[in-house]
């Protein structure tokens, strides 16, 4: 039986698109070259922050609100530990325009938040030493999604074929040379999109190397998610998580790393990256300055030059849809992206100009330095 839709890529965008299409009654085939939430995938890490703060870009705040509903539903129906509702704390420099815009957007969208003064930051989060003049935004409904487990839980409901698919002049072709036949196709392949469609994307999507470090927390539970929110340190371009599932305190720099190939990337962290993380702890969480390194991870972002997603039809093949450009902040929005794309495919929803292929431009230099300002 020929499926209505073949979805290639079982990460957050692809798996949730397949789920929504199945909910609409379509016969959907879902496949991934390396398997759902594999170690090469952008959706394959331990945890991801879900936050509503996006400066003036209200569409992403609204995507968060819808996505949070569906992530919570997935957790409630399968495993409550897929989501830790520990909240999200922003720490911003005094005159930071993005943080000011975030406050206005959260207010306009009815998102619960607290605005914290420097003194309130110091008293409430005594473990964190904020830069002088800093202030905070606390989102109590945000928190941490357990990325790999959540995607594998969702994929388990859908059945994922481990299959390599490439694009050719004849359309989608499987690894053995046979054609992949379906009524429509979704390519949600993250950092592999430029390799699949080199003539279409050119320099419009760039894959960067990112390093993550886990530091051993003290034996007591004071750094667990029930006490420590996820945090985003805007001025430093670092973010972190409390001690989720006893794996240690997760710390990462959000500045974009060098361009890499997701198939051949050696996932060994650099001495420079580790030193930068230790220096950050010394400045901002001095009680953990000498904490042992207990785990590391090297992953990637697949960035567009503006940080906006790419969700659109192939200009020459209307049966082909593309979803990507997560740009380091896309995982959380998988449920809303899948809903948006499925509605577009079914002809029941308008297109958002910022997600169009026509809106994508080539990188000039490195592009935006950090996903915080997306």
C-alpha positions as CSV (number, residue, x, y, z in Angstrom):
1,X,0.0,0.0,0.0
2,X,1.4,3.4,-1.0
3,X,1.5,5.7,2.0
4,X,-0.1,9.1,1.9
5,X,3.0,10.7,3.3
6,X,6.6,9.6,3.8
7,X,8.4,11.5,6.5
8,X,12.2,11.4,6.3
9,X,13.8,12.3,9.6
10,X,12.5,11.1,13.0
11,X,13.7,14.1,15.1
12,X,11.4,16.6,16.9
13,X,10.2,18.2,13.7
14,X,9.7,14.9,11.7
15,X,8.2,12.8,14.5
16,X,5.7,15.4,15.5
17,X,4.7,16.1,11.9
18,X,4.1,12.3,11.4
19,X,2.1,12.3,14.6
20,X,-0.2,15.2,13.5
21,X,-0.7,13.6,10.1
22,X,-1.6,10.3,11.7
23,X,-4.1,12.2,13.9
24,X,-5.6,13.6,10.8
25,X,-6.2,10.0,9.5
26,X,-3.4,9.8,7.0
27,X,-1.3,6.7,6.3
28,X,2.3,7.9,7.2
29,X,5.6,6.2,6.9
30,X,8.4,7.5,9.2
31,X,12.1,6.8,8.6
32,X,15.5,7.9,9.8
33,X,18.9,6.9,8.6
34,X,20.4,6.4,12.1
35,X,17.2,5.8,14.1
36,X,15.1,8.1,16.3
37,X,17.0,10.5,18.6
38,X,20.4,9.0,17.6
39,X,23.7,10.4,18.8
40,X,24.3,12.4,15.6
41,X,20.8,14.0,15.6
42,X,20.0,17.5,16.8
43,X,17.2,15.8,18.8
44,X,19.5,13.3,20.4
45,X,20.9,15.0,23.5
46,X,19.8,14.5,27.1
47,X,17.8,17.7,27.7
48,X,16.4,20.8,26.1
49,X,15.0,24.0,27.6
50,X,11.4,25.0,26.8
51,X,10.9,28.7,27.3
52,X,8.5,31.3,26.0
53,X,10.9,34.3,25.9
54,X,11.7,35.3,22.3
55,X,12.0,39.1,22.4
56,X,9.5,40.6,20.0
57,X,9.1,37.5,18.0
58,X,5.6,36.6,19.2
59,X,5.1,33.7,16.9
60,X,7.7,31.7,18.8
61,X,6.2,32.5,22.1
62,X,2.9,31.2,20.8
63,X,4.6,28.1,19.4
64,X,6.0,27.5,22.9
65,X,2.6,27.7,24.5
66,X,1.1,25.2,22.1
67,X,4.1,22.9,22.2
68,X,4.1,22.9,26.0
69,X,0.5,21.6,25.9
70,X,1.5,18.7,23.7
71,X,4.8,17.9,25.5
72,X,2.8,17.8,28.8
73,X,0.3,15.5,27.2
74,X,3.0,13.1,26.0
75,X,4.5,13.1,29.5
76,X,1.2,12.6,31.3
77,X,0.2,9.7,29.0
78,X,3.6,7.9,29.0
79,X,6.2,9.1,31.6
80,X,5.9,12.1,33.8
81,X,9.6,12.5,34.0
82,X,9.8,13.5,30.3
83,X,9.2,17.0,31.5
84,X,10.7,18.7,34.5
85,X,8.6,21.9,35.3
86,X,11.5,23.6,37.1
87,X,10.9,27.0,35.4
88,X,13.3,29.0,33.4
89,X,15.4,31.9,34.7
90,X,16.8,34.6,32.4
91,X,19.6,36.8,33.7
92,X,20.1,39.9,31.6
93,X,22.4,42.9,31.5
94,X,20.8,46.1,32.7
95,X,19.9,47.7,29.3
96,X,19.4,44.5,27.3
97,X,16.8,45.3,24.6
98,X,15.9,41.7,23.9
99,X,15.0,41.0,27.5
100,X,12.9,44.2,27.6
101,X,11.1,43.0,24.5
102,X,10.6,39.6,26.0
103,X,8.8,41.1,29.0
104,X,6.4,42.9,26.7
105,X,5.7,39.9,24.6
106,X,5.2,37.6,27.6
107,X,2.7,40.1,28.9
108,X,0.9,40.4,25.6
109,X,0.6,36.6,25.3
110,X,-0.6,36.1,28.8
111,X,2.5,34.1,29.9
112,X,3.1,33.9,33.6
113,X,6.4,35.5,34.6
114,X,8.2,37.5,37.3
115,X,10.5,40.3,36.7
116,X,13.3,40.2,39.3
117,X,15.6,43.0,40.5
118,X,19.3,42.4,41.1
119,X,18.7,42.2,44.8
120,X,15.9,39.6,44.3
121,X,18.2,37.5,42.1
122,X,20.8,37.5,44.8
123,X,18.4,36.5,47.6
124,X,16.4,33.9,45.6
125,X,19.3,32.3,43.8
126,X,22.2,32.5,46.2
127,X,24.1,29.8,44.2
128,X,24.3,32.2,41.3
129,X,26.6,35.3,41.3
130,X,25.1,37.6,38.6
131,X,27.0,40.4,37.0
132,X,26.6,43.8,38.5
133,X,23.5,45.5,37.3
134,X,21.8,42.3,36.1
135,X,18.1,41.7,36.4
136,X,16.0,38.6,35.8
137,X,12.9,37.1,34.2
138,X,11.5,33.9,35.7
139,X,9.1,31.8,33.7
140,X,7.5,29.3,36.2
141,X,5.8,27.2,33.5
142,X,8.9,26.5,31.5
143,X,11.5,23.9,32.3
144,X,13.5,20.9,30.9
145,X,12.4,18.4,28.3
146,X,14.2,15.1,28.4
147,X,15.0,15.2,24.6
148,X,16.2,11.8,23.6
149,X,13.7,9.9,25.8
150,X,10.8,12.1,24.7
151,X,11.5,11.6,21.0
152,X,12.0,7.9,21.4
153,X,8.7,7.7,23.3
154,X,6.9,9.5,20.5
155,X,8.6,7.5,17.8
156,X,7.6,4.3,19.6
157,X,4.0,5.2,18.9
158,X,4.7,5.8,15.2
159,X,7.1,3.0,14.2
160,X,10.3,4.2,12.7
161,X,12.1,2.5,9.8
162,X,15.9,2.8,9.9
163,X,16.4,3.7,6.2
164,X,18.7,6.0,4.3
165,X,16.9,8.2,1.8
166,X,18.5,10.6,-0.7
167,X,17.1,13.0,-3.2
168,X,17.8,12.4,-6.9
169,X,16.5,13.6,-10.3
170,X,13.9,10.9,-10.1
171,X,12.8,11.9,-6.6
172,X,13.4,10.2,-3.2
173,X,15.6,7.1,-3.6
174,X,16.4,4.5,-0.9
175,X,19.9,3.3,-0.1
176,X,19.4,0.1,-2.2
177,X,18.5,2.3,-5.3
178,X,14.8,1.7,-5.1
179,X,12.4,4.6,-5.4
180,X,10.5,5.7,-2.3
181,X,6.9,6.1,-3.4
182,X,4.4,8.1,-1.5
183,X,1.7,10.7,-2.1
184,X,3.7,13.4,-0.5
185,X,7.1,13.7,1.2
186,X,8.4,15.6,4.2
187,X,12.2,16.0,4.6
188,X,12.9,16.9,8.2
189,X,16.6,16.1,8.2
190,X,18.1,18.9,10.2
191,X,21.8,19.3,9.5
192,X,21.6,16.8,6.6
193,X,19.3,19.1,4.5
194,X,22.1,21.0,2.7
195,X,23.6,17.6,1.8
196,X,20.3,16.3,0.4
197,X,19.5,19.5,-1.5
198,X,22.8,21.3,-2.2
199,X,21.5,23.2,-5.1
200,X,18.4,24.4,-3.2
201,X,20.0,25.7,0.0
202,X,23.5,26.7,-1.0
203,X,24.8,28.7,2.0
204,X,21.4,29.3,3.6
205,X,21.8,26.6,6.2
206,X,25.0,26.1,8.2
207,X,25.8,23.3,10.7
208,X,27.9,24.3,13.6
209,X,29.7,22.3,16.3
210,X,28.5,22.8,19.9
211,X,29.9,21.5,23.2
212,X,28.1,20.6,26.4
213,X,29.6,19.8,29.8
214,X,28.2,18.0,32.8
215,X,29.8,18.8,36.2
216,X,29.4,16.7,39.3
217,X,26.9,18.2,41.8
218,X,27.4,17.9,45.5
219,X,25.9,14.8,47.2
220,X,23.0,16.7,48.7
221,X,20.0,17.5,46.5
222,X,20.3,21.3,46.4
223,X,21.1,21.3,42.7
224,X,18.3,19.1,41.6
225,X,15.5,20.4,39.3
226,X,13.1,20.8,42.2
227,X,15.4,23.6,43.5
228,X,17.3,24.9,40.5
229,X,15.6,26.2,37.4
230,X,17.0,26.0,33.9
231,X,18.9,29.3,33.4
232,X,19.9,31.5,30.4
233,X,22.7,33.9,31.1
234,X,22.2,36.4,28.2
235,X,25.3,38.5,28.8
236,X,27.6,35.5,29.0
237,X,25.9,33.5,26.2
238,X,25.8,30.5,28.5
239,X,22.9,28.4,29.6
240,X,22.4,25.5,32.0
241,X,20.3,22.9,33.8
242,X,20.2,21.6,37.4
243,X,21.2,18.0,38.2
244,X,18.6,16.2,36.0
245,X,18.4,12.4,36.7
246,X,21.7,12.5,38.7
247,X,23.8,13.3,35.6
248,X,25.4,16.5,36.9
249,X,24.9,20.2,36.3
250,X,24.8,20.8,32.5
251,X,26.5,23.9,31.2
252,X,27.0,25.0,27.6
253,X,28.0,28.0,25.6
254,X,25.5,29.1,23.0
255,X,28.0,30.9,20.7
256,X,28.1,29.2,17.4
257,X,31.1,26.9,16.8
258,X,32.9,25.9,13.5
259,X,31.1,24.5,10.5
260,X,30.9,20.7,10.5
261,X,29.5,17.6,8.7
262,X,27.1,15.7,10.9
263,X,28.1,12.4,9.4
264,X,31.9,12.7,10.1
265,X,32.0,15.0,13.1
266,X,34.3,13.6,15.8
267,X,32.4,14.2,19.0
268,X,35.2,14.9,21.4
269,X,35.1,18.2,23.3
270,X,38.0,20.6,23.1
271,X,40.3,21.7,25.9
272,X,39.3,25.3,25.1
273,X,35.6,24.6,25.4
274,X,36.1,22.9,28.8
275,X,38.2,25.8,30.1
276,X,35.6,28.3,29.0
277,X,32.9,26.3,30.9
278,X,35.1,26.1,34.0
279,X,35.8,29.9,33.8
280,X,32.1,30.5,33.5
281,X,31.4,28.4,36.7
282,X,34.2,30.3,38.5
283,X,32.5,33.6,37.7
284,X,28.8,32.8,38.1
285,X,28.5,29.6,40.2
286,X,31.7,29.7,42.3
287,X,30.6,27.0,44.6
288,X,31.0,24.6,41.7
289,X,34.3,26.0,40.4
290,X,36.2,22.9,41.3
291,X,33.4,20.4,40.5
292,X,34.6,17.4,38.6
293,X,33.7,16.9,34.9
294,X,31.5,13.8,34.8
295,X,30.3,13.8,31.2
296,X,30.5,15.6,27.9
297,X,28.7,15.9,24.6
298,X,29.4,17.4,21.2
299,X,26.3,18.1,19.1
300,X,25.3,20.6,16.4
301,X,23.0,23.4,15.5
302,X,21.7,23.7,11.9
303,X,21.4,27.4,11.6
304,X,19.6,29.7,9.2
305,X,21.1,33.2,8.9
306,X,18.2,34.8,10.8
307,X,17.5,31.9,13.1
308,X,14.0,31.4,11.7
309,X,12.7,28.0,10.7
310,X,12.4,26.7,7.2
311,X,9.0,25.1,6.7
312,X,8.0,25.2,3.0
313,X,7.4,23.3,-0.2
314,X,10.1,22.5,-2.6
315,X,9.8,25.2,-5.4
316,X,10.1,22.6,-8.2
317,X,8.3,19.6,-6.5
318,X,5.1,20.6,-4.8
319,X,4.7,17.1,-3.4
320,X,7.9,17.7,-1.3
321,X,7.8,19.6,1.9
322,X,10.9,20.6,4.0
323,X,11.1,21.3,7.7
324,X,14.4,22.4,9.2
325,X,16.6,25.3,10.3
326,X,16.1,24.6,14.0
327,X,19.0,26.9,14.7
328,X,19.6,25.7,18.2
329,X,16.2,26.5,19.5
330,X,13.9,24.3,17.5
331,X,13.5,21.1,19.6
332,X,11.0,22.6,22.0
333,X,8.7,23.7,19.1
334,X,8.4,20.3,17.5
335,X,4.7,19.8,18.4
336,X,3.8,23.3,17.0
337,X,6.0,22.9,13.9
338,X,4.4,19.5,13.2
339,X,0.9,21.0,13.6
340,X,1.7,24.0,11.4
341,X,3.2,21.8,8.6
342,X,0.4,19.2,8.7
343,X,-2.2,22.0,8.3
344,X,-0.2,23.4,5.4
345,X,-0.1,20.1,3.7
346,X,-3.8,19.5,4.2
347,X,-4.6,23.0,2.9
348,X,-6.2,24.2,6.1
349,X,-3.7,26.7,7.4
350,X,-2.0,29.9,6.0
351,X,1.7,30.1,5.5
352,X,4.0,32.2,7.7
353,X,6.4,34.4,5.6
354,X,9.3,34.0,8.0
355,X,9.3,30.2,7.5
356,X,9.4,30.4,3.7
357,X,12.3,29.4,1.5
358,X,12.1,32.7,-0.2
359,X,12.9,34.5,3.1
360,X,16.1,32.6,3.6
361,X,19.4,34.4,2.8
362,X,23.0,33.3,2.5
363,X,25.2,33.6,5.6
364,X,27.4,36.7,5.7
365,X,30.2,35.9,8.1
366,X,29.0,33.9,11.1
367,X,25.4,35.2,11.2
368,X,23.8,35.8,14.7
369,X,26.2,34.8,17.5
370,X,23.6,33.2,19.8
371,X,20.2,31.5,19.7
372,X,19.1,33.6,22.8
373,X,18.2,36.5,20.4
374,X,16.1,34.3,18.1
